[in-house]
Amino acid sequence: MRQLADDLKLAFHLADTADAISLRCFGRGDPPTIKDDNSPVTAADLEIEQQLESIIRTQRPSDAVFGEELAGCEGEITVTAPTWLIDPIDHTRHFTRGDPNYGVLITLIVDGHASAAVVSAPSLGLRWSAVRGGGAMLNGQRMSVSTISDLRGAHLALAGHREWVQQHDWVRVVRLMNQVGYLCGTPGGFLPAMQVASAQLDAFAEPWGAIWDHAALALIVEEAGGRASTLSGAAPSGGSLLVSNGVLHDALLEYLSRTSQNAEVPNETRN
């Protein structure tokens, strides 16, 4: 029988390997390559993913591996074998600019559900982890989400501002922004999601992203006592993400689930 504790140990080993590579390369100023989707990829991204894939294939030869750079995986995971998802450097743009807000995201999918996850941000000295049914940890200490139940007292972070403006009902998003107690700037997806898990934020939403961007974040928030879904309220599987302390989730979905593609936006926000 598969033991998730053993899988989590492997995930920590994978994170250690990724962290050593990214720290060695961080701050060198190596120029990235621009991919077809206009996002950057560095030699460190590729080295991390290659090394992690090699470790998994050696230690879990019957498991599948999908990574952002070497073997793309869009939409839901359809393979029947346990599957490892790897985002070797989440927020490569930060990494290339010497910004420490980057990390590796590692998730194990079993029977279609995230079962173990590690998010490691080595330049920040932070590592989050979870196994399904076992709670969520930050640097070995158990985490729990906040208990804020009123949007007027909530701290909300939003990422992907261009996508909100261009592809969603921006007016409705602004109404939500005006409802919350405090709207936070964000350096990107994984950090504010982890801040929700540790009660530093009450909710975080972004309108885009792949499954490797979201799977680890969703499991860790859920194991900290919160909720995770797409903006429409479905189980997270890429495309969009809303994580919250749980008690605010339905109120947030009232705003976000009804944002629509190609909505009319105020003239001053048009590109």
C-alpha positions in Angstrom: 0.0 0.0 0.0 1.2 3.5 -0.9 2.4 5.5 2.1 1.9 9.3 1.7 4.5 9.9 4.4 7.1 8.3 2.2 5.9 10.3 -0.8 6.2 13.5 1.3 9.8 12.6 2.2 10.5 12.1 -1.5 8.9 15.5 -2.2 11.2 17.1 0.4 14.2 15.5 -1.3 13.0 16.8 -4.6 12.6 20.3 -3.1 16.1 20.1 -1.6 17.5 19.3 -5.0 15.6 22.1 -6.7 16.6 24.6 -4.0 20.3 23.8 -4.4 20.2 24.4 -8.1 18.1 27.6 -7.9 20.3 29.1 -5.2 23.4 28.3 -7.2 22.0 30.1 -10.2 20.1 32.9 -8.4 21.5 36.4 -8.9 23.8 35.4 -11.8 21.9 37.4 -14.3 21.8 34.6 -16.9 19.5 35.8 -19.7 16.3 33.8 -20.1 14.9 32.3 -23.3 11.4 33.5 -24.2 8.9 30.8 -25.0 6.1 30.8 -27.5 3.6 32.0 -24.8 6.0 35.0 -24.1 7.0 33.6 -20.7 10.7 33.2 -19.8 12.6 30.0 -19.1 16.1 29.7 -17.8 18.8 27.1 -17.7 18.0 26.7 -14.0 14.3 25.8 -14.8 15.5 23.1 -17.2 18.2 21.7 -14.9 15.8 21.5 -12.0 13.1 19.7 -14.0 15.5 17.3 -15.5 17.1 16.4 -12.1 13.7 16.0 -10.4 12.3 13.9 -13.2 15.4 11.6 -13.0 15.0 11.2 -9.3 11.3 10.3 -9.6 11.9 7.8 -12.4 14.5 6.1 -10.3 12.7 6.1 -7.0 9.1 5.8 -8.3 9.5 4.1 -11.7 5.7 3.3 -12.0 4.7 6.9 -11.4 4.1 9.4 -14.2 5.9 12.8 -14.3 4.7 16.1 -15.8 6.6 19.3 -15.7 6.0 22.8 -17.0 9.1 22.9 -19.2 9.9 19.4 -20.5 6.5 17.7 -20.8 3.5 19.9 -20.8 0.3 18.8 -19.2 -2.9 20.8 -19.9 -6.2 20.5 -18.1 -7.1 17.6 -15.9 -4.7 14.7 -15.2 -6.1 11.8 -17.1 -3.4 9.1 -16.6 -4.3 6.4 -14.1 -0.9 6.1 -12.5 0.1 8.4 -9.6 1.5 11.5 -11.1 4.1 14.1 -10.0 3.6 17.7 -11.1 6.6 19.9 -11.2 6.9 23.7 -11.6 10.7 24.0 -11.4 10.7 27.8 -10.8 7.4 29.4 -10.2 7.8 33.1 -11.2 10.9 32.8 -13.4 10.5 36.5 -14.1 11.2 37.3 -10.4 14.1 34.8 -10.4 15.8 36.5 -13.5 15.5 39.9 -11.8 17.1 38.9 -8.5 13.7 39.0 -6.8 13.6 36.3 -4.0 9.9 35.7 -4.5 10.2 32.5 -6.6 9.8 28.9 -5.6 9.5 25.3 -6.7 6.1 23.6 -6.6 5.8 19.8 -6.3 2.6 17.9 -6.2 1.7 14.2 -6.2 -1.6 13.4 -7.7 -3.2 10.0 -6.7 -6.6 8.9 -8.1 -7.1 12.3 -9.6 -6.6 14.2 -6.4 -3.6 16.1 -4.9 -2.3 13.9 -2.1 1.1 15.4 -1.2 2.6 18.8 -1.9 5.7 20.9 -1.2 6.2 24.6 -2.0 9.7 25.8 -1.3 11.0 29.3 -1.5 14.7 29.0 -0.8 15.7 32.6 -1.1 13.0 33.5 1.5 13.9 30.6 3.8 10.3 29.3 3.6 8.9 25.8 2.9 5.3 24.8 3.0 4.0 21.2 2.9 1.0 19.1 3.2 -0.4 15.5 2.8 -4.1 14.9 2.4 -5.6 14.3 5.8 -2.4 15.3 7.6 -2.6 19.0 7.9 -0.3 21.7 6.5 3.1 22.9 7.7 5.4 25.9 7.4 9.0 25.1 8.2 7.8 22.2 10.2 5.2 24.1 12.2 1.5 23.4 11.7 -0.5 26.2 10.0 -4.1 27.2 10.1 -6.2 29.7 8.2 -7.8 32.8 9.6 -11.3 33.0 11.1 -12.3 36.4 9.5 -15.9 36.0 8.4 -16.8 39.4 7.1 -15.5 40.8 3.8 -15.3 44.2 5.3 -12.5 42.9 7.6 -10.8 40.7 5.1 -7.4 41.0 3.5 -7.6 40.0 -0.2 -4.8 39.7 -2.7 -5.3 39.6 -6.5 -2.8 38.6 -9.2 -3.1 38.8 -13.0 -4.4 42.3 -13.2 -4.1 42.5 -17.0 -6.2 39.3 -17.3 -8.8 40.7 -14.9 -9.1 43.9 -17.0 -9.0 42.3 -20.4 -10.9 39.1 -19.9 -13.3 39.5 -17.0 -16.0 41.8 -15.8 -13.6 44.4 -14.3 -16.4 46.5 -12.9 -17.6 43.6 -10.8 -14.1 42.8 -9.7 -13.7 46.5 -8.6 -16.9 46.1 -6.6 -15.3 43.2 -4.7 -12.1 45.3 -4.2 -14.2 48.0 -2.7 -15.9 45.6 -0.3 -12.9 44.1 1.4 -11.1 45.6 4.3 -7.7 45.7 2.7 -6.5 44.9 -0.9 -3.0 43.6 -1.0 -0.4 43.9 -3.7 1.2 40.5 -4.6 4.5 39.4 -6.0 2.7 36.5 -7.6 0.7 33.3 -7.1 2.4 30.9 -4.7 3.3 33.4 -2.0 -0.1 35.0 -1.4 -1.7 31.5 -1.5 0.7 30.4 1.2 -0.1 33.5 3.2 -3.8 32.5 3.1 -2.7 29.1 4.6 -0.8 30.8 7.4 -3.6 33.4 8.2 -1.5 36.4 6.9 -4.1 36.8 4.2 -7.8 35.8 4.1 -8.1 35.1 0.4 -6.3 35.2 -2.9 -7.5 34.9 -6.5 -5.9 34.8 -9.9 -7.8 34.4 -13.2 -5.3 32.2 -15.0 -2.7 29.5 -14.5 -1.9 25.8 -15.2 -2.5 22.8 -13.0 1.1 22.8 -11.9 0.7 26.4 -10.7 -2.3 25.5 -8.6 -2.4 21.9 -7.4 0.2 22.3 -4.6 -1.3 25.6 -3.4 -4.8 24.2 -3.3 -3.9 21.2 -1.2 -1.8 23.2 1.3 -4.6 25.7 1.8 -7.2 23.0 2.2 -5.1 21.1 4.7 -4.7 24.4 6.7 -8.5 24.5 7.0 -9.3 26.7 4.0 -11.0 26.1 0.7 -9.7 26.1 -2.9 -11.6 26.2 -6.2 -11.6 27.8 -9.6 -13.4 31.1 -10.0 -16.5 29.2 -11.0 -16.5 27.1 -7.8 -15.2 23.9 -9.4 -12.4 21.8 -8.0 -9.0 23.4 -8.9 -7.5 21.9 -12.1 -5.9 24.9 -13.7 -7.3 27.9 -15.5 -8.1 30.0 -12.4 -7.7 29.8 -8.6 -9.5 31.1 -5.6 -8.2 30.2 -2.1 -9.6 31.4 1.1 -10.0 30.8 4.8 -13.2 28.9 3.9 -15.8 31.0 5.7 -15.3 33.8 3.1 -15.3 31.5 0.1 -19.0 31.6 -0.9 -19.2 35.4 -0.6 -16.1 35.7 -2.8 -17.6 33.4 -5.4 -20.7 35.5 -5.5 -18.6 38.2 -7.1 -16.0 36.1 -9.0 -18.1 33.3 -10.4 -20.1 35.8 -12.4 -17.3 37.6 -14.1 -17.5 37.1 -17.8 -15.1 36.9 -20.7 -14.6 40.0 -22.8 -16.7 42.2 -20.6 -17.1 45.9 -21.2 -14.5 47.8 -19.1 -14.0 51.4 -18.3 -12.1 53.4 -21.0 -9.3 54.3 -18.7 -8.4 50.7 -18.2 -8.2 49.7 -21.9 -4.8 48.9 -23.5 
